Every structure is written in structure tokens, then in C-alpha cells.
Amino acid sequence: MATCYRHPSRETGVSCSNCGRPICPDCMTSTPVGMRCPECARQKTTVKRLREVATVPRVTYALIALNVIVFLTEQGQFGFGSSGVHGKVVAEGILYREGIAGADQYYRLVSSGFLHENLLHIGFNMYLLYLLGMMLEPAIGSARFATIYFTSLLAGSFGALLATPAPTLGASGAIFGLMGAAAVELRARGFSVMQSGIGGLIILNLVLSFTLSGISVGAHIGGLIGGALAGLAIRTADSRRVPALGFIACLAISAISVAGAIAVSQSTASGFA
């Protein structure tokens, strides 16, 4: 049987719900999410809620601003109410297999995630980004949030290229990744994913992805998987007190996504006109 990390002579079958270290009755502190060791019990930002309202979600605001600026630039070529999907901004940034394999334009794996087809498209995506960012970024920190976002974006681009040869654009792959990461974080902190609303949000958006036309299912599923893996890697690394490993794991997921996207594009290069 394990022994208490503070009192090695005392055997115990209880571990801290946050860091996992064995603790004896004298070291246990009861919290809403289980027994905590003295060190973890003193942490004030992670015991009772996922969001810490005192933290400003700067990355969330920056991402929304960047998406809006690109959209306004894109629409400025035609004016609102006109179709800008074939404009220069979109044409040079949209994601499609020939651009990756034929022209080596790998930047499209990222640029496509900041382009949107119309006002409804960007409005829905930015609303979800705001909701998820206000909850997740203050809880895990801006650096982790940004890392998960761009890892999800690349995973979503890989999924889009894998699922369909049609050109794709939009931030939904990255946003699905934030949903996956939020689910992982909620569960790790002892919250119900379904009761929080995140589970229902994921299910609803997946249903819409499969039922509505013109939606890149591959981007959504790829982003969801990438974000969940990134969130799990960061959470696991943090719980073991080696946070750098979480960022390294996200870098590895991103590299695999880029390599997969290139491989998928090149495998169909012979079919391009």
C-alpha cells in the first residue's frame, strides 16, 4: 500500500484528486471535487470553477479581431451583400489539395482558418469562439489556449483535406477543437461535461455538420480530435508538473497534421488538371 508523501510511515489508500499524491487523514482537505493535499487545497483558481473571471481572455479577443479584420478586407472587394468567395483574399488563402501539393502553399493550412464565406458564417463562428474562449482561456492560461487553438486548426485542415477535395475555409475546425479541449478540462476538474452544456454543444454541432450541406465534416471532426488530444496532453503534463511536455506534445500533433495534409494532397495530385 502507498504511504503518505508527507508522512512516509503512514499507509493510505487515498490520493489527492488534483496531483495524485497519496495522503493520510491528517493531510486530507475536503473540496467540492474530492480530497486534496495541503498544497493543492491552497490553490484558489482551480478548486470550485473552471473560469476565473479576473483573467482577461486576451488571445480570444485577438483571434476574434483578426478574423473580423480579414473578413472586412475580404468583403471590401465587393461590398456587403455580394459574394466575396472568389475574391483575391479568399483565392490566395482558401484550403484545397492542389494548392498544397501542386504549389507548396502550406500557409493555406492556417490562412483558411481565418476566412469566412458570409456574415452568418463568421457571426456563428465568432459567437462560439467568444463563449468557449471566455470559459477556457482564463482557466488554462493564454499560452495553452493559443496552443490548443492552432493545434486544432491544423488538425481541422488535415481532416478537411482528408475528407473532401473541395476548397474549404472557416474557423470551425479550431472551434471544434476548443470544444474538445473544454470537455477534457471539465472532466479533469470533476465537472459533468453534459451538465456544463459543452457536451450538448458538441453533439448539436456534429448533427448540423452531417445534416447541412456545404459544411466540412472532416474539418469539424479533425479539429475536435486534435483539440481533445491537445487538451489531454496539456492537462496530463500539468498534473505531472512537467508543463513543457504538453507543449511538445501539441507540437507533435501539429506536425503530424501538417505531414498528413501534405501526404493526402500529394496522393491525389495526379488527378489535378
Secondary structure, DSSP 8 states (H G I E B T S, - for coil): --B-SS-TT-B-S-B-TTT--B--GGG-EEETTEEE-HHHHT-SSSSS-S--TTS--HHHHHHHHHHHHHHHHHHTTT-TTS--TTSHHHHHH-B-HHHHHTT--TTHHHHGGG--SSHHHHHHHHHHHHHHHHHHHHHH-HHHHHHHHHHHHHHHHHHHHHH-SS-B--SHHHHHHHHHHHHHHHHHTT--HHHHTHHHHHHHHHHHHHHSTT--HHHHHHHHHHHHHHHHHHHHHHHTT-HHHHHHHHHHHHHHHHHHHHHHHHHTGGG--
